[in-house]
Amino acid sequence: MSIRLFVADTDESHIDHVARCVARCPDIRLIGTGGNGAHVLRQLSVTPADILITEVQLPGLDGIMLIRDLQKQRSCPAAIVCTGFYSQACVARARACGAAYYMYKPLDYNRLPEVIRECHRARLRDEAHAGDGHGGAADAEARRAMRALLRECGLPARLNGTAYLAVALEAASADPALIKNLSKGLYPAVAERMRTTPACTERALRNAIYTACERGGLDARFGHCPTNREFILYLLDQLALRCPR
């Protein structure tokens, strides 16, 4: 099944470039475009998409508020913010509202299909994890506690790094020895499950922690931006307190 893509932008040239780019990809299908955020919200409520590429500056409803309101719908696309407007505050706001990726114009359109595919894979992993009902009541409770803890730390569910963190916590809980050497233990274990590389896993975890720090979710806990090891150990300790075996 092809990836359903929607583009929200007022720049016709950009929309045309995206359309021509994905036309060469049999696994990606452009299902619609729109230039007004409020209209796009209504369109996507009727015809759901898997991936939304949106500009920040849209009439009617800006791109970041569009992402926020889409989060309330049952079928929510993974959102790629694609804009020429650079601001650290804007990036933090986009991530806080659940954006999966942030790109700057002019784009490298040759790279765009792989970004779309990776965001789609993360979305599927997140949905599969949320819908996994196997493992009994104790495991279900542990999954709920994990999701709640990640939210408390300022990590939106749709963020790619959040999915990596969830898998890392599951792997480390099952085999605590993986924490002893992240590069040779935890990262390869997570990479195998996520079908990626240890280096990509390390970057995804770091990005998640950076996002949590930007949103202020770790200020009271650390007072600084923790290392990957510090953060994962903290999460494991919290889960052990909330879900004692």
N, C-alpha and C positions, 0 to 999 in steps of 0.2 A: 504494500500500500504506500502511495506517495505521501510526502510531507506537505501538508496544506499550509501555504504561505499567504499572509496578508500584509500589504504595505500601506502605512498611514503617513502621508507626506504631501506637501503642496508643491514640491519641486518635481515637475514633470520629467526633467532630464534624469534625475536620480531614479525615479520610478522606471523609466525606460531602460536605464542601465541594469537595474535589478532584474527586470523582466527578461532582457536579452541574456543575462548571466544564467538565470535558472532555466531558461528554455533549453539550454544545453545539458541539463541534468534530469534524466528520466525519473529520478526519485524525489524531485521537488516540483510542486505544482502551484503556480500563482492563482489563487482563487478570487482575489479582489484587491482593489486599491481605494483609498479615500483620503480627502484632504481636510476633513472636519472631524475633530475628535469625538464630538457627541454623536455624529452620524456613524462613525466607525464603531462606536460602542454598540449602537443599535444593530448594525450589520452583523457584528460578530456574535450577538446574542441569538441571531436567527441562523447564521451560517458559521459555525465554529471553525477556527483555524488552529493548527498545531504551533505555528510560529508567527509572531507579529514583529515586523520591523517598523519602528515608529520614530519620527522626528520629535524632538522635545517641543518645539514651538509650532503648535497647531491651533487654529481657530476653534471656538466652540468648547473645547476641552483639551488642555495641553497633554502632551504625550505621557508625562509621568502620572498625571491624574487618570488618564485613560488606563494605564497599567494597573493602578490602584483599584479602579472600579471593576476591571475585568477579573481581579482576584476574587470578587464576590460571586462570580458566575460559576456554575457547576463545571463547565468545560472551559478552562482558562489556558490561553496559549502562552508559551514561553516567549518573553519579550526581549528583543534586541533593540536597544536605543541607538539610533544612528543619526548623528547631528554634527554640524559645524560649530556649535556653541559649546565652548569648553569652560567648565567651572568645577572645581572640586566639590562645591556645595551641591551642584546639580548632579554630579556623579553619585554622591552619597545619598541624595534624595531619590534618585532612580533605583539604587540598590535597596534602599529602605522600602520602596514600594514593590519590590519583587522582580526588578529587571534581571535577566539572566546574563546579559552581555552589553557592553558599551563600546561603540565604534565611532570614529571621527571621520567626517567628510574632508576631502575627497577620499572615497574608499578604495581599498584594493579589492576590486570586484572578483578577481580570480580567487581570493581567499574566502569570500563570502559563503559559497556553498558548504565548505567544511565547518564554518562557524554555525550555520543553520543546522547541519547534521548533528554537531556536538550538543547544541542546545536541545535539539529534539531527543537525543539519546538520554540526556539528563532528565528531561521531562518524563519520559517513559519510565526511567528508573525510579523517579520520585513517586509516580502514580502506582507503580508496582509495589513499592515499599509500603506506601500508605494503605494499599488494599490487601496486603498479605495477611491472611487470617490464620495461618498455620502456626503451630508451636504452642497452643494452649493459652490459658488466661494469664499465666505469669509472663510469657513472652510478649503477649499483647500489651500488658501493663508496662513492661520495660520499654516497648516501642513508643507508647504514649508519653512516658516520662522523658524519653530521649527527645522527642519532638518538642515537648514543652520546654525542656532545658535549652535547646538550641534557639527557640523563639525568645526566651528570656535573655539570652546573650545577644539578641539583636540580629539573628540570622533568618532571613525570609526563606520559606520552604522552596521557592523556585530558584534560589541562587545555586549555581552549579556546585560551588564548594560545600554547600550544606549537605548535598547528597554524598559527597566524598567523606565528610565528617561522620555522617551516620554509618557508612560502611566501615570506616576506620574504628569507630567505637564498638561496633558489633564484632569485628575481627579481634580487636584488643581484649574485649571481654571474654571471648572464647579462648584466646591464647595470649595471656599476659606477657609471654616471652617476646612477643613481637615488638614491645615497647623498648626493649633493651637496645636495639639498634634499628632506628627508623629506616635508614637507607637500605639495609639488607633484610629487614624484617617487615615492618608495617607497610612501608610504601609499596614494595612488590606484591604483598598480599592484597592490598586495596586495588592496585593496578590490575591485577589478574581478574578481580571481580568486576571492575569497571571497564575492562577491555581497553586499557590505555597503558601508558608508561609510568614507571616510578617517578620520573621527573615531572610529568604532568600532574601526578597525584600530589607531589610536594607543593607545586605551584597552586593547585586548587585549594589545598588546605590553608596555605598562607594567605590566599586571597580572601577566604572565608574569615580568617582571624582578623585581617586588616579591615574587612567590612564591619565586623563586630566592634572593633575599636573605633572606627569612624562614627558609628551610631551611638557610642557611649555605653554599649552593653557590658564592657569589661572594666570600666573605670573603677567601680567600687570593689571589684574582685582582685585586680592586679595593680592598678595605678600606672601601668605601662602596657605596651603591646607585647603579649607573651610569645615565646617561641612555640613552634608546633608541639614539641614535647610537653611544655608546661601546660598548654591549653588542653591537650588530650588527657593528660593526667588529672587535671582539674575536673574535666567532664566525667571521667571514670569514677573519681571520688564522689562526685555529686550523685551519679547514678547509683552507686553502691549505697549511699545514704537513703535515697528515695525508694530503691527497690532491693532491699537486702535479700540475699539468697537464703 
